[in-house]
Amino acid sequence: MGKAGRRSLELVALAEAVAYLQAGLAIVEQLPASADRNDLELALREPLHAARLQWRGWASPEVGVNARAILDLAQRQDRPQSLLVGLWGMWINTITQGQVAETPQWAQRLLTEGNESGNIDLQILGHRASLSSHFYLGELNEALEQRDKALALYDPQRAARWRELTGNDVRTAVGVFSSQALWILGYPDKASRVSDQLDADSRQLGHPFDIGWASTWGAYVFDYRREPDRLLARLHEANRIGREQSIPVLNKVLVPMGEGLAMLRKDQLLEAISFLERGTEGWRATGGYLNLPYLKSALAEALSRQGKFEAGLCLLEECLGQIERPGWHERVWLAEILRLKGWILMRQGRRTEAEAQLRASIEWARRQQARSWELRSSKTLAELLIKYGQRDAARQLLKPIYDWFTEGFDTLDLKDAKALLEELAA
């Protein structure tokens, strides 16, 4: 049954793989305790880990239970490969459940174990995990440092093994998060190029789950750039793969999330709300909370554009509550969420409260060196200042951050900022 399960996994027949491997595990668990039994159990739990990641999603409780069992067995048997799978499983299960601030310890343990033993597999997965942890905490330059360290260790000859052990390709993951970090840091064109290269690399690799992941979370940069058609093109490919390969987390969760963002940017509000609600509900059903602050803030924007301001504000308060929860601290989108709160308060005529939120947004963006968020928030605050006759203050706020940029001048954020500055200069 173990062979059948591993063969089904290679063919991406995920439901079949899980069934075979679980059946084998049920038999092994009836055997008396011994080193041989532990070896058999690990031989089944490791491919079961990869299959469940791709089938049920990273945050599912089953992934965490299986990872903990692998980690316990690996420590008993002194098995570096199994230790990697167990530590990795604990890291990815914890982060996707939203407990971002709890994840650096797992990433650091991967690195420590790898450095002490000289095991490159543990080292590269430690850097890849650290990249994501830093990204979601809003530590963007630190994330890019981990990107460089992971890529320095990347070996195409070993890549298939890393993918087998963790469920996705290291280079794909690096592209997913570094493209977004680059946009946030103020490099829209570099971010777009990295995302395009990520898409090409994943297609060349030919692994369905990686292609789907690159075409969903890896395409968020086009939402940031407000290019919904480019985002939709990637999502259509991910949806096709999810259906053909029976990968529910793609077409039931990740694709609807992205479609909701695209419809919002197209100002198709009913469709945006429907897709965002479907995607977030599907993600929650798997145990997932990661990314919800951004997705729920997009839903809040869509509702507010319909005039449902209180519903929008309520959702944003939920986002802020999740971000500040002890052990969570998913702050990568905090500046944008505060901006949206200020924007809604502006539309309600609550000037003092709106200005306070917008200035808090700018402060957080500056702390994170998140130039793109700073530009967007500065433009929104400038519009508020103009409304109340403070044109000079608006220009003094917006011009320095606009002048900082050296690329991305064809994107809507920079075009809109330029148009506002020209209006102020007239």
One Martini backbone bead per residue (centre of mass of N, CA, C, O) as a GRO file, in nm:
protein
  426
    1MET     BB    1   0.054   0.065  -0.016
    2GLY     BB    2   0.296   0.252  -0.023
    3LYS     BB    3   0.356   0.232  -0.325
    4ALA     BB    4   0.077   0.323  -0.424
    5GLY     BB    5   0.084   0.599  -0.287
    6ARG     BB    6   0.343   0.710  -0.421
    7ARG     BB    7   0.241   0.678  -0.712
    8SER     BB    8  -0.006   0.864  -0.685
    9LEU     BB    9   0.158   1.114  -0.609
   10GLU     BB   10   0.322   1.137  -0.873
   11LEU     BB   11   0.028   1.164  -1.034
   12VAL     BB   12  -0.170   1.341  -0.857
   13ALA     BB   13  -0.348   1.121  -0.685
   14LEU     BB   14  -0.446   1.224  -0.390
   15ALA     BB   15  -0.683   1.059  -0.280
   16GLU     BB   16  -0.553   0.786  -0.335
   17ALA     BB   17  -0.295   0.826  -0.173
   18VAL     BB   18  -0.426   0.867   0.105
   19ALA     BB   19  -0.575   0.598   0.120
   20TYR     BB   20  -0.332   0.410   0.103
   21LEU     BB   21  -0.162   0.531   0.339
   22GLN     BB   22  -0.374   0.497   0.564
   23ALA     BB   23  -0.400   0.192   0.541
   24GLY     BB   24  -0.105   0.131   0.606
   25LEU     BB   25  -0.097   0.275   0.883
   26ALA     BB   26  -0.310   0.101   1.027
   27ILE     BB   27  -0.135  -0.153   1.022
   28VAL     BB   28   0.127  -0.053   1.160
   29GLU     BB   29  -0.015   0.039   1.436
   30GLN     BB   30  -0.052  -0.281   1.521
   31LEU     BB   31   0.230  -0.304   1.580
   32PRO     BB   32   0.489  -0.353   1.755
   33ALA     BB   33   0.728  -0.201   1.912
   34SER     BB   34   0.990  -0.069   1.692
   35ALA     BB   35   1.222   0.018   1.467
   36ASP     BB   36   1.076  -0.102   1.221
   37ARG     BB   37   0.805   0.033   1.270
   38ASN     BB   38   0.910   0.324   1.252
   39ASP     BB   39   1.005   0.300   0.960
   40LEU     BB   40   0.731   0.235   0.836
   41GLU     BB   41   0.583   0.486   0.935
   42LEU     BB   42   0.763   0.694   0.792
   43ALA     BB   43   0.720   0.578   0.497
   44LEU     BB   44   0.412   0.687   0.517
   45ARG     BB   45   0.406   0.979   0.642
   46GLU     BB   46   0.565   1.142   0.433
   47PRO     BB   47   0.376   1.114   0.180
   48LEU     BB   48   0.122   1.201   0.336
   49HIS     BB   49   0.209   1.488   0.379
   50ALA     BB   50   0.222   1.578   0.079
   51ALA     BB   51  -0.069   1.499   0.004
   52ARG     BB   52  -0.220   1.677   0.212
   53LEU     BB   53  -0.115   1.948   0.131
   54GLN     BB   54  -0.241   1.933  -0.167
   55TRP     BB   55  -0.539   1.856  -0.089
   56ARG     BB   56  -0.617   2.019   0.198
   57GLY     BB   57  -0.383   2.178   0.304
   58TRP     BB   58  -0.170   2.333   0.529
   59ALA     BB   59  -0.391   2.388   0.783
   60SER     BB   60  -0.466   2.121   0.849
   61PRO     BB   61  -0.485   1.919   1.118
   62GLU     BB   62  -0.355   1.664   0.988
   63VAL     BB   63  -0.080   1.788   0.931
   64GLY     BB   64   0.003   1.844   1.225
   65VAL     BB   65  -0.020   1.557   1.336
   66ASN     BB   66   0.178   1.424   1.135
   67ALA     BB   67   0.425   1.604   1.193
   68ARG     BB   68   0.454   1.534   1.492
   69ALA     BB   69   0.501   1.231   1.445
   70ILE     BB   70   0.754   1.260   1.272
   71LEU     BB   71   0.925   1.416   1.478
   72ASP     BB   72   0.926   1.199   1.699
   73LEU     BB   73   1.051   0.972   1.525
   74ALA     BB   74   1.309   1.120   1.432
   75GLN     BB   75   1.432   1.156   1.719
   76ARG     BB   76   1.448   0.846   1.776
   77GLN     BB   77   1.606   0.766   1.484
   78ASP     BB   78   1.796   0.966   1.354
   79ARG     BB   79   1.638   1.141   1.100
   80PRO     BB   80   1.692   1.400   0.895
   81GLN     BB   81   1.460   1.383   0.690
   82SER     BB   82   1.232   1.357   0.901
   83LEU     BB   83   1.298   1.614   1.051
   84LEU     BB   84   1.233   1.800   0.822
   85VAL     BB   85   0.936   1.725   0.783
   86GLY     BB   86   0.844   1.791   1.072
   87LEU     BB   87   0.936   2.088   1.088
   88TRP     BB   88   0.795   2.183   0.834
   89GLY     BB   89   0.510   2.103   0.916
   90MET     BB   90   0.495   2.289   1.163
   91TRP     BB   91   0.542   2.552   1.018
   92ILE     BB   92   0.313   2.547   0.797
   93ASN     BB   93   0.076   2.498   0.990
   94THR     BB   94   0.115   2.753   1.165
   95ILE     BB   95   0.111   2.980   0.948
   96THR     BB   96  -0.168   2.907   0.809
   97GLN     BB   97  -0.321   2.955   1.091
   98GLY     BB   98  -0.175   3.261   1.166
   99GLN     BB   99   0.089   3.202   1.359
  100VAL     BB  100   0.346   3.380   1.280
  101ALA     BB  101   0.513   3.441   1.553
  102GLU     BB  102   0.562   3.112   1.590
  103THR     BB  103   0.765   3.039   1.333
  104PRO     BB  104   1.072   3.113   1.374
  105GLN     BB  105   1.145   2.865   1.551
  106TRP     BB  106   1.120   2.656   1.319
  107ALA     BB  107   1.318   2.783   1.123
  108GLN     BB  108   1.561   2.786   1.318
  109ARG     BB  109   1.576   2.481   1.358
  110LEU     BB  110   1.645   2.410   1.073
  111LEU     BB  111   1.910   2.573   1.070
  112THR     BB  112   2.052   2.450   1.313
  113GLU     BB  113   2.050   2.157   1.219
  114GLY     BB  114   2.196   2.216   0.949
  115ASN     BB  115   2.457   2.353   1.057
  116GLU     BB  116   2.550   2.124   1.256
  117SER     BB  117   2.537   1.891   1.010
  118GLY     BB  118   2.552   2.001   0.702
  119ASN     BB  119   2.252   2.014   0.598
  120ILE     BB  120   2.114   2.139   0.314
  121ASP     BB  121   1.815   2.078   0.339
  122LEU     BB  122   1.772   2.226   0.609
  123GLN     BB  123   1.882   2.499   0.522
  124ILE     BB  124   1.695   2.575   0.282
  125LEU     BB  125   1.428   2.542   0.443
  126GLY     BB  126   1.500   2.756   0.652
  127HIS     BB  127   1.518   2.997   0.456
  128ARG     BB  128   1.235   2.966   0.332
  129ALA     BB  129   1.082   2.999   0.600
  130SER     BB  130   1.200   3.274   0.683
  131LEU     BB  131   1.095   3.435   0.451
  132SER     BB  132   0.791   3.406   0.520
  133SER     BB  133   0.794   3.508   0.807
  134HIS     BB  134   0.902   3.790   0.744
  135PHE     BB  135   0.688   3.877   0.548
  136TYR     BB  136   0.432   3.856   0.740
  137LEU     BB  137   0.571   4.054   0.957
  138GLY     BB  138   0.705   4.294   0.768
  139GLU     BB  139   1.013   4.186   0.699
  140LEU     BB  140   1.138   4.251   0.397
  141ASN     BB  141   1.450   4.257   0.392
  142GLU     BB  142   1.482   3.991   0.542
  143ALA     BB  143   1.344   3.821   0.327
  144LEU     BB  144   1.556   3.881   0.099
  145GLU     BB  145   1.794   3.754   0.244
  146GLN     BB  146   1.669   3.466   0.242
  147ARG     BB  147   1.647   3.439  -0.058
  148ASP     BB  148   1.953   3.444  -0.121
  149LYS     BB  149   2.025   3.193   0.051
  150ALA     BB  150   1.845   2.991  -0.095
  151LEU     BB  151   1.956   3.030  -0.388
  152ALA     BB  152   2.254   2.951  -0.318
  153LEU     BB  153   2.144   2.637  -0.254
  154TYR     BB  154   2.026   2.578  -0.519
  155ASP     BB  155   1.946   2.248  -0.669
  156PRO     BB  156   1.813   2.089  -0.935
  157GLN     BB  157   1.893   1.792  -0.841
  158ARG     BB  158   1.727   1.838  -0.549
  159ALA     BB  159   1.438   1.959  -0.595
  160ALA     BB  160   1.253   1.708  -0.605
  161ARG     BB  161   1.301   1.627  -0.312
  162TRP     BB  162   1.191   1.880  -0.176
  163ARG     BB  163   0.909   1.854  -0.298
  164GLU     BB  164   0.843   1.578  -0.175
  165LEU     BB  165   0.877   1.673   0.132
  166THR     BB  166   0.684   1.964   0.108
  167GLY     BB  167   0.501   2.016  -0.185
  168ASN     BB  168   0.723   2.232  -0.290
  169ASP     BB  169   0.911   2.456  -0.453
  170VAL     BB  170   1.156   2.666  -0.365
  171ARG     BB  171   1.160   2.866  -0.607
  172THR     BB  172   0.864   2.926  -0.602
  173ALA     BB  173   0.849   3.046  -0.317
  174VAL     BB  174   1.046   3.273  -0.363
  175GLY     BB  175   0.875   3.414  -0.583
  176VAL     BB  176   0.612   3.466  -0.432
  177PHE     BB  177   0.748   3.658  -0.203
  178SER     BB  178   0.951   3.846  -0.354
  179SER     BB  179   0.752   3.989  -0.540
  180GLN     BB  180   0.586   4.123  -0.312
  181ALA     BB  181   0.816   4.265  -0.162
  182LEU     BB  182   0.905   4.446  -0.397
  183TRP     BB  183   0.651   4.607  -0.424
  184ILE     BB  184   0.630   4.718  -0.135
  185LEU     BB  185   0.927   4.854  -0.151
  186GLY     BB  186   0.911   4.996  -0.466
  187TYR     BB  187   0.921   4.753  -0.719
  188PRO     BB  188   0.709   4.693  -0.966
  189ASP     BB  189   0.885   4.577  -1.205
  190LYS     BB  190   1.044   4.362  -1.058
  191ALA     BB  191   0.798   4.209  -0.957
  192SER     BB  192   0.688   4.131  -1.237
  193ARG     BB  193   0.935   3.972  -1.334
  194VAL     BB  194   0.936   3.760  -1.111
  195SER     BB  195   0.652   3.649  -1.172
  196ASP     BB  196   0.710   3.563  -1.463
  197GLN     BB  197   0.941   3.369  -1.390
  198LEU     BB  198   0.781   3.192  -1.203
  199ASP     BB  199   0.583   3.090  -1.415
  200ALA     BB  200   0.794   2.965  -1.607
  201ASP     BB  201   0.930   2.773  -1.403
  202SER     BB  202   0.678   2.607  -1.323
  203ARG     BB  203   0.616   2.502  -1.608
  204GLN     BB  204   0.885   2.359  -1.652
  205LEU     BB  205   0.854   2.169  -1.412
  206GLY     BB  206   0.535   2.048  -1.416
  207HIS     BB  207   0.393   2.091  -1.140
  208PRO     BB  208   0.074   2.140  -1.062
  209PHE     BB  209   0.083   2.277  -0.783
  210ASP     BB  210   0.297   2.491  -0.851
  211ILE     BB  211   0.142   2.630  -1.074
  212GLY     BB  212  -0.106   2.704  -0.902
  213TRP     BB  213   0.045   2.871  -0.688
  214ALA     BB  214   0.182   3.073  -0.885
  215SER     BB  215  -0.123   3.155  -1.004
  216THR     BB  216  -0.196   3.289  -0.726
  217TRP     BB  217  -0.007   3.396  -0.496
  218GLY     BB  218   0.211   3.468  -0.727
  219ALA     BB  219  -0.013   3.700  -0.853
  220TYR     BB  220  -0.057   3.946  -0.650
  221VAL     BB  221   0.107   4.172  -0.790
  222PHE     BB  222  -0.138   4.242  -0.988
  223ASP     BB  223  -0.309   4.363  -0.770
  224TYR     BB  224  -0.118   4.582  -0.672
  225ARG     BB  225  -0.100   4.701  -0.978
  226ARG     BB  226  -0.386   4.693  -1.104
  227GLU     BB  227  -0.404   4.400  -1.298
  228PRO     BB  228  -0.659   4.195  -1.351
  229ASP     BB  229  -0.600   4.046  -1.621
  230ARG     BB  230  -0.335   3.915  -1.534
  231LEU     BB  231  -0.454   3.764  -1.299
  232LEU     BB  232  -0.674   3.599  -1.451
  233ALA     BB  233  -0.488   3.436  -1.634
  234ARG     BB  234  -0.365   3.274  -1.400
  235LEU     BB  235  -0.628   3.165  -1.268
  236HIS     BB  236  -0.730   2.992  -1.504
  237GLU     BB  237  -0.498   2.789  -1.487
  238ALA     BB  238  -0.543   2.699  -1.195
  239ASN     BB  239  -0.832   2.596  -1.234
  240ARG     BB  240  -0.771   2.378  -1.439
  241ILE     BB  241  -0.576   2.215  -1.264
  242GLY     BB  242  -0.762   2.164  -1.023
  243ARG     BB  243  -0.968   1.997  -1.187
  244GLU     BB  244  -0.787   1.786  -1.336
  245GLN     BB  245  -0.619   1.711  -1.045
  246SER     BB  246  -0.773   1.733  -0.782
  247ILE     BB  247  -0.727   2.043  -0.628
  248PRO     BB  248  -0.915   2.204  -0.408
  249VAL     BB  249  -0.737   2.448  -0.303
  250LEU     BB  250  -0.756   2.591  -0.570
  251ASN     BB  251  -1.074   2.598  -0.681
  252LYS     BB  252  -1.196   2.665  -0.369
  253VAL     BB  253  -0.977   2.901  -0.280
  254LEU     BB  254  -0.747   3.053  -0.444
  255VAL     BB  255  -0.911   3.142  -0.688
  256PRO     BB  256  -1.148   3.303  -0.559
  257MET     BB  257  -0.972   3.506  -0.420
  258GLY     BB  258  -0.848   3.628  -0.681
  259GLU     BB  259  -1.117   3.698  -0.822
  260GLY     BB  260  -1.208   3.904  -0.613
  261LEU     BB  261  -0.981   4.104  -0.663
  262ALA     BB  262  -1.030   4.150  -0.967
  263MET     BB  263  -1.326   4.252  -0.944
  264LEU     BB  264  -1.261   4.496  -0.772
  265ARG     BB  265  -1.073   4.638  -0.985
  266LYS     BB  266  -1.334   4.633  -1.193
  267ASP     BB  267  -1.598   4.713  -1.026
  268GLN     BB  268  -1.729   4.417  -0.950
  269LEU     BB  269  -1.887   4.382  -0.662
  270LEU     BB  270  -2.062   4.129  -0.650
  271GLU     BB  271  -1.841   3.935  -0.746
  272ALA     BB  272  -1.631   4.003  -0.535
  273ILE     BB  273  -1.793   3.917  -0.286
  274SER     BB  274  -1.848   3.626  -0.367
  275PHE     BB  275  -1.553   3.529  -0.400
  276LEU     BB  276  -1.439   3.616  -0.124
  277GLU     BB  277  -1.633   3.450   0.047
  278ARG     BB  278  -1.568   3.174  -0.073
  279GLY     BB  279  -1.261   3.169  -0.023
  280THR     BB  280  -1.259   3.224   0.287
  281GLU     BB  281  -1.441   2.987   0.365
  282GLY     BB  282  -1.260   2.766   0.244
  283TRP     BB  283  -1.012   2.832   0.417
  284ARG     BB  284  -1.141   2.800   0.696
  285ALA     BB  285  -1.222   2.495   0.651
  286THR     BB  286  -0.897   2.417   0.664
  287GLY     BB  287  -0.772   2.636   0.894
  288GLY     BB  288  -0.733   2.911   0.755
  289TYR     BB  289  -0.574   3.258   0.813
  290LEU     BB  290  -0.392   3.327   0.615
  291ASN     BB  291  -0.452   3.638   0.441
  292LEU     BB  292  -0.721   3.751   0.563
  293PRO     BB  293  -0.662   4.052   0.605
  294TYR     BB  294  -0.657   4.117   0.301
  295LEU     BB  295  -0.925   3.990   0.202
  296LYS     BB  296  -1.112   4.139   0.407
  297SER     BB  297  -1.032   4.423   0.313
  298ALA     BB  298  -1.147   4.388   0.028
  299LEU     BB  299  -1.435   4.337   0.122
  300ALA     BB  300  -1.464   4.609   0.267
  301GLU     BB  301  -1.433   4.778   0.012
  302ALA     BB  302  -1.672   4.666  -0.146
  303LEU     BB  303  -1.893   4.739   0.060
  304SER     BB  304  -1.828   5.047   0.072
  305ARG     BB  305  -1.893   5.100  -0.231
  306GLN     BB  306  -2.206   5.030  -0.150
  307GLY     BB  307  -2.238   5.189   0.147
  308LYS     BB  308  -2.120   4.971   0.370
  309PHE     BB  309  -1.947   5.097   0.617
  310GLU     BB  310  -1.991   4.930   0.879
  311ALA     BB  311  -1.915   4.659   0.757
  312GLY     BB  312  -1.630   4.742   0.680
  313LEU     BB  313  -1.528   4.823   0.962
  314CYS     BB  314  -1.575   4.549   1.096
  315LEU     BB  315  -1.373   4.392   0.923
  316LEU     BB  316  -1.122   4.563   0.994
  317GLU     BB  317  -1.128   4.494   1.296
  318GLU     BB  318  -1.077   4.197   1.253
  319CYS     BB  319  -0.803   4.229   1.121
  320LEU     BB  320  -0.664   4.380   1.356
  321GLY     BB  321  -0.716   4.160   1.566
  322GLN     BB  322  -0.548   3.941   1.429
  323ILE     BB  323  -0.276   4.088   1.410
  324GLU     BB  324  -0.263   4.152   1.742
  325ARG     BB  325  -0.246   3.876   1.817
  326PRO     BB  326  -0.092   3.672   2.006
  327GLY     BB  327   0.129   3.506   1.778
  328TRP     BB  328   0.077   3.657   1.500
  329HIS     BB  329   0.148   3.931   1.331
  330GLU     BB  330   0.023   4.010   1.030
  331ARG     BB  331   0.188   4.304   0.896
  332VAL     BB  332   0.216   4.341   0.580
  333TRP     BB  333  -0.098   4.492   0.564
  334LEU     BB  334  -0.143   4.719   0.774
  335ALA     BB  335  -0.127   4.986   0.615
  336GLU     BB  336  -0.369   4.922   0.424
  337ILE     BB  337  -0.587   4.884   0.641
  338LEU     BB  338  -0.563   5.168   0.762
  339ARG     BB  339  -0.630   5.317   0.503
  340LEU     BB  340  -0.915   5.201   0.463
  341LYS     BB  341  -1.025   5.314   0.723
  342GLY     BB  342  -0.974   5.611   0.651
  343TRP     BB  343  -1.143   5.611   0.389
  344ILE     BB  344  -1.415   5.550   0.520
  345LEU     BB  345  -1.417   5.790   0.719
  346MET     BB  346  -1.417   5.999   0.498
  347ARG     BB  347  -1.697   5.914   0.373
  348GLN     BB  348  -1.832   5.992   0.666
  349GLY     BB  349  -1.690   6.270   0.773
  350ARG     BB  350  -1.435   6.169   0.971
  351ARG     BB  351  -1.168   6.344   0.987
  352THR     BB  352  -0.997   6.290   1.244
  353GLU     BB  353  -1.001   5.980   1.226
  354ALA     BB  354  -0.888   5.953   0.942
  355GLU     BB  355  -0.616   6.094   0.986
  356ALA     BB  356  -0.510   5.903   1.203
  357GLN     BB  357  -0.507   5.645   1.027
  358LEU     BB  358  -0.325   5.754   0.796
  359ARG     BB  359  -0.078   5.820   0.974
  360ALA     BB  360  -0.044   5.532   1.078
  361SER     BB  361   0.006   5.406   0.804
  362ILE     BB  362   0.262   5.566   0.731
  363GLU     BB  363   0.428   5.476   0.973
  364TRP     BB  364   0.428   5.174   0.908
  365ALA     BB  365   0.552   5.194   0.627
  366ARG     BB  366   0.820   5.320   0.723
  367ARG     BB  367   0.907   5.092   0.915
  368GLN     BB  368   0.898   4.883   0.650
  369GLN     BB  369   0.971   5.021   0.377
  370ALA     BB  370   0.673   5.065   0.236
  371ARG     BB  371   0.641   5.252  -0.035
  372SER     BB  372   0.367   5.171  -0.164
  373TRP     BB  373   0.196   5.221   0.085
  374GLU     BB  374   0.285   5.513   0.131
  375LEU     BB  375   0.178   5.629  -0.131
  376ARG     BB  376  -0.119   5.552  -0.096
  377SER     BB  377  -0.163   5.696   0.179
  378SER     BB  378  -0.070   5.980   0.093
  379LYS     BB  379  -0.287   6.025  -0.118
  380THR     BB  380  -0.532   6.001   0.067
  381LEU     BB  381  -0.448   6.229   0.260
  382ALA     BB  382  -0.426   6.450   0.048
  383GLU     BB  383  -0.728   6.449  -0.021
  384LEU     BB  384  -0.817   6.540   0.257
  385LEU     BB  385  -0.660   6.807   0.271
  386ILE     BB  386  -0.788   6.936   0.022
  387LYS     BB  387  -1.082   6.939   0.122
  388TYR     BB  388  -0.958   7.146   0.369
  389GLY     BB  389  -0.735   7.348   0.216
  390GLN     BB  390  -0.441   7.173   0.228
  391ARG     BB  391  -0.235   7.190  -0.027
  392ASP     BB  392   0.056   7.215   0.075
  393ALA     BB  393   0.049   6.968   0.261
  394ALA     BB  394  -0.013   6.765   0.040
  395ARG     BB  395   0.243   6.810  -0.129
  396GLN     BB  396   0.456   6.760   0.100
  397LEU     BB  397   0.367   6.463   0.134
  398LEU     BB  398   0.372   6.336  -0.170
  399LYS     BB  399   0.635   6.414  -0.324
  400PRO     BB  400   0.866   6.251  -0.182
  401ILE     BB  401   0.752   5.965  -0.244
  402TYR     BB  402   0.734   5.995  -0.547
  403ASP     BB  403   1.043   6.070  -0.594
  404TRP     BB  404   1.162   5.792  -0.502
  405PHE     BB  405   1.085   5.673  -0.757
  406THR     BB  406   1.221   5.461  -1.053
  407GLU     BB  407   0.950   5.295  -1.103
  408GLY     BB  408   0.619   5.230  -1.224
  409PHE     BB  409   0.481   5.471  -1.408
  410ASP     BB  410   0.239   5.273  -1.534
  411THR     BB  411   0.099   5.272  -1.274
  412LEU     BB  412  -0.171   5.378  -1.099
  413ASP     BB  413  -0.044   5.495  -0.847
  414LEU     BB  414   0.158   5.687  -0.998
  415LYS     BB  415  -0.042   5.828  -1.182
  416ASP     BB  416  -0.224   5.945  -0.960
  417ALA     BB  417  -0.005   6.104  -0.812
  418LYS     BB  418   0.082   6.282  -1.047
  419ALA     BB  419  -0.194   6.413  -1.102
  420LEU     BB  420  -0.217   6.546  -0.821
  421LEU     BB  421   0.042   6.716  -0.836
  422GLU     BB  422  -0.043   6.879  -1.088
  423GLU     BB  423  -0.292   7.002  -0.957
  424LEU     BB  424  -0.128   7.147  -0.725
  425ALA     BB  425   0.055   7.319  -0.936
  426ALA     BB  426  -0.181   7.493  -1.084
   0.00000   0.00000   0.00000
